[in-house]
Amino acid sequence: MVEDDPIIGLDLCETFTDLGYVSIHNATSASQALSILETQPIALAVLDYVLERGATSLPVADTLLVRSIPYLFITGVSDYDGFGKGIPFRHATAPRIEKPFVPTTLKATLLLLLRGRPHLLPAAGTTLE
């Protein structure tokens, strides 16, 4: 998970724990997330697109795309474009949840993201339904 707001980060960690995920890595910057990607096995990722000081999680999304690791954006950015204002078109197939959101929206989006990938669901025998 890449989220620079500590309150939202804690809420997301709690939501993922409630869904049954047991190993959650929280990065507050793209560089932290890229370091985690180099050292930890990652099954899926949640990215806040716009981070502090004008940075974005785009380098992380690009790495996830190349590695075929499923990811979604939780962001206030509401459009996709190739001109630096929104999320680039190459990431247009990644699900996006707009802030503010409720946990049930995250749960439903995860179901869509993980369709056909039952091995990425939380603990064995657990479903998100």
N, C-alpha and C positions, 0 to 999 in steps of 0.2 A: 504494500500500500504506500502510495506517495501522497502525503497530505501535509501541508505546512501549518495549518491551523491546529494547535494542540487539542482544542475542545472537540473539533470535528474528528480528529484522529482517534481520540479516546472513544467517542461515540461509535465510530466505524469498527474499532477493535472489539468493543462490546457486542455490536451487532453480529460480527463474524463469529465470535465466541458463542453467542446464543444460537447461531445456525449450526454449530458443531465443529467449526474449524479450530484446530488446536495450535497450529504454528503460524503466527502472524508476524510479519516483519513490517515495521513502520519506518519509512524514510521521510524526512522533511525537505529533502532536496533531490534533484535529479542525480547529482553525483553520489549521494548516499545510496540511492536506489540502484544505480549502476554497479556500485561496489557489492551490494547484496546479490545482485544478479550474477556476479562473477564467483561468489563463494557459496551460495545457497541454492538448492533446487527450488524452483518457483513453479507452482501449478497454475496460478492465475494472479492477475494484478488489478488493482483499483487505483486509478490515477486522478488526482486533481490536476487539471490542465495548467491553470495559471498559478504560479508559485510566487514567493516573495521576490521583491526587487525586479519584477518584470520577467523573471525566468519562467520557463514552462517545463512540463514533463515530457516534451516531445522527444528528447534523446532516449528516454526510457521506452516510450511507445514504439519508436523505431526499432529498438533492440528486441522488444517483445514481438513485434510483427515479423522480423527476420527469423526469430526462433520459434515462431508459431505457438507462442504462449498466449492463451486467451486473456484479454484485458477489457476493461471498461473505464469510461471517464465519469467522474462525479465532479461537475463543474458548473460555473455560471456562464461559461461561453456557450452561446446558443446556436452557433452556425459553423459550418465547415467551409473553408475556402483555401485557396493556395496563395494568398497574398499577405500572410503574416498576421491577420486579424483574428481568424478563427482557427479551428482545428483543420490541418491539411487534409485534402481529399483522400490521400492514401490511407487515412484512418477513419474514413466515413462509415465503414462497416462495423466499427467498434461501437457497442452500445454506449449510450450517454444518458446519465441521470442528471437532471438540472437541480442545482441547489436552490432553495432548501428542499430536502426530500424526507420521506418517511421510510422506516425499515422495511415495510411491506413492498415498497417500490424497489428497493435494493434486492430483496428476495426474489421478486418476479423477474428482475433483470438478470440475476444470476442464473435462474432457471433457463432463460433464453440463451445466455452465453454458454452454458454448459450442456445444452441439448446435444445429445450424441456423444457426450464425454462423461459417462457415469463414473469413471475412475477419478474424476476431479471433484466429485461430491464430497462433503465432509466425511466423517467416520463411516466405516463400513456398515451398511444396513440403514444408514440415515438418508432421508430424502429432504429436500427443501420444500416439498409440497405441503 
